[in-house]
Amino acid sequence: MKYTILTLFPEITDAYFSTSIMAKAIQRGIISYQAINIRDFALDRHKTCDDAPYGGGPGMLMLAEPLSRALESAGVRKDGRKGNYRVIYLTPSGRPFTQELAREFAGEQELVLLCGRYEGIDQRVIDLYIDDEISVGDYVLSSGEVAALAVIDATYRLVDKVITPESLDEESFSDGLLEYPQYTRPEIFDTIKVPEVLLSGHHENIRKWRLEKRIEKTLRLRQDLIRKGREQGLFDKETTSMIDRQVPAEGDKDERNQGH
C-alpha cells in the first residue's frame, strides 16, 4: 500500500510516518509514503496557493493550478483513473468515513490524499481529479492533514501483515459491537479489582463475559449499532439472545417512542 499526501505542511504527516507501527511497516516494505508540498507547484515567486472566492464571502480558497500540478506530479490524471490509485479529498462536506470504508480503502494499491485548508479548494479540482470526498466527522477542522492521518491510521492497520489478524477480530465495529473492557496488572488498582472471571483461566466463561460486556457497552453508548446489526443480520443466535436479555435493550423502544 502506498500513501501519497498532497499538503501545504508536509512536516505534519512526515512525523507520523516515522514513528511506531507505521515506521516498522515502512521498514518492512509493506507501506510506502510520499509527501508532496503543494507550494512547490505555485505559479509565482511568493508560492501563493490561495485566493479570494468568486462571489465573495469570508476566507480564502486553495487555487486550482497548484493543486492540479501537484496531483499530476503524483501520476493522477484528470481524464479518468488510469492508474492503481484512489484520490481522496478530505472535507467536512464529504461522506462519512466508517470502518467499512476503511476496509475498502485498505484494499487499494495507492491512496492519494488531498489535504484541504482555509475554506476548501476550487470545485473544478474536485470535478476533474477527485474520486471520493470524505469527512471524518460532523465537525470542522482547520487542518486537512489531521483528517488525512485519521484515514491513514484506520486503513494501514488493516493492510495484510501490518498487524496480526487476531488483534483485529473483536475490535469495535468489527461485527456490529463495541469492544469489551480490558484489564492488566495490578489485580487491584485504587480499590477496584480485576473481574474474577478474567483470573479464572476458564476460556469459555471469559468469552461469554466479554460478549456480554460488548453488548452492554454497545446498548449503553451506541444503540444505533444494535439496530443496524439486527437489520443486517450481523448477530448470531447467542448474541441476539444476550441482547434480548439485557434490560438496557428496552432503550431501543424508548428511543423509537420519542420519535412519534
C-alpha distance (Angstrom), angle and dihedral (degrees) to the residues before:
residue distance angle dihedral
M1 . . .
K2 3.79 . .
Y3 3.80 125.7 .
T4 3.79 118.6 -158.5
I5 3.79 113.9 -174.1
L6 3.78 124.3 -166.0
T7 3.79 109.3 -158.3
L8 3.78 146.3 147.1
F9 3.81 89.0 -134.9
P10 3.82 111.1 42.9
E11 3.81 91.4 168.0
I12 3.82 88.6 72.8
T13 3.79 93.9 60.3
D14 3.82 95.9 33.4
A15 3.81 90.3 67.0
Y16 3.80 92.3 54.3
F17 3.79 94.8 52.6
S18 3.81 92.5 51.2
T19 3.81 97.8 58.6
S20 3.80 143.5 69.0
I21 3.82 123.4 -21.7
M22 3.80 92.4 -12.3
A23 3.81 91.9 59.1
K24 3.81 89.8 50.7
A25 3.81 91.5 48.8
I26 3.80 89.7 53.1
Q27 3.80 91.9 47.8
R28 3.81 89.5 52.0
G29 3.81 91.4 50.5
I30 3.82 95.0 -117.2
I31 3.81 94.2 114.1
S32 3.79 130.1 33.3
Y33 3.79 128.2 -170.8
Q34 3.79 140.2 -162.5
A35 3.79 127.6 -179.7
I36 3.80 117.3 -158.8
N37 3.79 117.8 -162.2
I38 3.80 107.5 -140.2
R39 3.80 90.3 -155.6
D40 3.82 89.1 67.5
F41 3.80 86.9 69.8
A42 3.80 98.2 48.5
L43 3.79 115.1 126.0
D44 3.81 101.2 -136.0
R45 3.78 136.1 58.1
H46 3.81 91.1 -107.0
K47 3.84 91.3 59.6
T48 3.80 91.1 -125.4
C49 3.80 113.1 -172.1
D50 3.82 102.3 168.1
D51 3.80 141.3 50.5
A52 3.81 140.4 171.8
P53 3.80 115.5 -73.6
Y54 3.79 121.4 -108.7
G55 3.79 110.9 -106.9
G56 3.77 92.7 34.2
G57 3.77 130.0 -101.8
P58 3.79 136.5 138.4
G59 3.77 125.3 -57.4
M60 3.77 134.6 16.3
L61 3.79 133.0 -76.5
M62 3.80 128.0 -139.2
L63 3.80 111.4 -108.6
A64 3.79 122.0 -111.2
E65 3.80 98.2 -136.9
P66 3.83 100.5 59.1
L67 3.81 90.0 42.1
S68 3.79 94.0 50.9
R69 3.80 92.1 47.6
A70 3.79 91.3 48.9
L71 3.81 91.7 49.1
E72 3.78 93.1 48.8
S73 3.80 90.6 49.0
A74 3.83 85.5 59.9
G75 3.81 90.2 54.3
V76 3.80 96.4 -101.0
R77 3.79 114.5 143.3
K78 3.78 126.7 -157.3
D79 3.82 93.5 -144.6
G80 3.78 93.7 73.4
R81 3.79 136.2 -67.6
K82 3.78 109.4 -49.4
G83 3.77 98.7 157.4
N84 3.77 136.9 58.5
Y85 3.79 94.1 -93.9
R86 3.78 141.0 102.9
V87 3.79 119.7 -145.3
I88 3.80 115.6 -143.9
Y89 3.78 127.1 -172.9
L90 3.82 113.9 -159.6
T91 3.80 109.5 -139.6
P92 3.84 137.8 146.4
S93 3.82 87.8 -125.5
G94 3.81 93.7 58.8
R95 3.79 128.8 100.5
P96 3.82 115.0 -79.2
F97 3.79 118.2 -86.3
T98 3.80 111.3 -127.0
Q99 3.79 139.1 173.3
E100 3.79 87.7 -101.9
L101 3.81 90.3 57.0
A102 3.81 89.9 45.3
R103 3.81 89.5 57.8
E104 3.79 90.3 47.6
F105 3.80 93.6 49.4
A106 3.82 91.4 46.3
G107 3.79 87.9 64.6
E108 3.80 93.2 61.0
Q109 3.80 122.4 99.9
E110 3.79 92.2 -137.7
L111 3.78 136.3 10.7
V112 3.79 116.7 -158.2
L113 3.80 107.8 -161.4
L114 3.78 121.2 -164.5
C115 3.81 112.5 -158.1
G116 3.77 114.2 -149.8
R117 3.81 126.8 -150.0
Y118 3.79 137.1 -176.9
E119 3.84 111.2 8.8
G120 3.79 92.6 -19.9
I121 3.80 134.5 -96.7
D122 3.79 136.9 -50.7
Q123 3.84 108.6 -79.7
R124 3.80 91.5 -130.7
V125 3.80 90.5 67.6
I126 3.80 89.0 54.4
D127 3.81 91.6 48.1
L128 3.80 94.4 48.6
Y129 3.80 105.0 36.5
I130 3.81 115.5 12.9
D131 3.82 123.9 98.3
D132 3.83 98.0 179.9
E133 3.79 135.8 19.1
I134 3.80 106.0 -154.1
S135 3.80 132.5 -170.4
V136 3.80 121.6 -164.6
G137 3.80 92.8 -157.2
D138 3.78 148.0 -24.4
Y139 3.77 94.5 -77.5
V140 3.80 136.9 79.2
L141 3.81 124.6 -107.9
S142 3.78 125.7 -166.4
S143 3.80 89.2 -145.0
G144 3.78 125.3 62.9
E145 3.78 85.9 -171.0
V146 3.81 91.5 68.4
A147 3.81 90.1 52.0
A148 3.81 91.6 46.7
L149 3.80 91.1 52.1
A150 3.80 90.1 51.9
V151 3.81 89.6 55.4
I152 3.80 91.7 44.9
D153 3.80 93.6 48.6
A154 3.81 92.2 49.5
T155 3.81 93.8 47.9
Y156 3.79 108.3 37.9
R157 3.80 93.1 57.3
L158 3.82 87.9 59.3
V159 3.81 92.9 55.0
D160 3.79 111.9 108.8
K161 3.82 115.0 -89.0
V162 3.82 96.3 8.9
I163 3.82 93.0 99.8
T164 3.80 128.6 9.9
P165 3.84 110.0 -95.8
E166 3.82 91.9 -126.4
S167 3.80 90.1 64.5
L168 3.81 90.3 60.0
D169 3.80 99.7 46.3
E170 3.82 100.7 87.8
E171 3.78 102.2 25.8
S172 3.76 122.3 130.4
F173 3.83 111.7 -74.8
S174 3.83 92.8 13.2
D175 3.82 92.8 113.1
G176 3.78 106.3 3.9
L177 3.82 97.2 -76.3
L178 3.79 136.3 91.3
E179 3.80 119.9 -114.0
Y180 3.81 122.5 -86.5
P181 3.86 122.1 -112.0
Q182 3.80 115.6 -90.8
Y183 3.81 134.2 -154.9
T184 3.79 138.3 -166.7
R185 3.83 135.9 176.2
P186 2.99 135.9 -7.4
E187 3.81 102.4 54.6
I188 3.80 90.2 -144.9
F189 3.78 122.6 39.2
D190 3.81 121.1 174.8
T191 3.83 90.4 -19.4
I192 3.83 92.2 -51.7
K193 3.79 113.5 119.6
V194 3.78 127.0 -154.9
P195 3.84 109.1 -104.0
E196 3.80 109.7 -89.5
V197 3.78 93.7 -127.3
L198 3.81 90.8 64.9
L199 3.80 90.0 55.4
S200 3.80 94.1 46.6
G201 3.79 98.4 81.2
H202 3.84 88.5 -138.1
H203 3.80 101.4 135.1
E204 3.81 97.3 -167.1
N205 3.81 92.8 50.6
I206 3.81 90.0 47.3
R207 3.81 90.7 50.7
K208 3.81 91.9 51.3
W209 3.82 92.5 45.5
R210 3.78 91.2 51.6
L211 3.80 92.0 49.2
E212 3.80 90.9 49.6
K213 3.80 91.0 50.1
R214 3.80 91.7 48.4
I215 3.78 90.2 53.3
E216 3.80 92.4 44.3
K217 3.80 92.6 52.0
T218 3.80 94.1 44.5
L219 3.80 91.9 50.1
R220 3.81 89.9 49.4
L221 3.80 98.8 45.8
R222 3.81 109.4 17.8
Q223 3.79 113.8 26.1
D224 3.80 87.6 159.3
L225 3.81 88.3 69.6
I226 3.80 90.9 53.9
R227 3.81 91.4 52.3
K228 3.79 91.3 45.9
G229 3.80 91.4 48.4
R230 3.79 91.5 51.8
E231 3.81 92.4 47.8
Q232 3.80 92.6 49.5
G233 3.79 95.5 42.2
L234 3.79 93.8 -120.4
F235 3.81 96.2 143.7
D236 3.79 126.1 80.3
K237 3.82 122.7 -141.3
E238 3.80 93.7 -90.3
T239 3.80 93.2 52.0
T240 3.79 92.9 44.4
S241 3.81 91.0 50.1
M242 3.81 91.7 50.5
I243 3.80 91.2 48.8
D244 3.80 90.8 51.7
R245 3.82 91.5 49.6
Q246 3.79 96.2 51.7
V247 3.80 113.8 93.3
P248 3.86 94.6 -142.7
A249 3.80 87.2 66.9
E250 3.83 85.5 79.9
G251 3.79 84.7 72.3
D252 3.78 87.3 76.3
K253 3.82 89.3 63.5
D254 3.79 92.5 44.4
E255 3.80 91.6 51.3
R256 3.81 92.5 49.3
N257 3.80 92.2 48.1
Q258 3.79 90.9 54.0
G259 3.77 89.2 59.7
H260 3.85 92.6 62.6
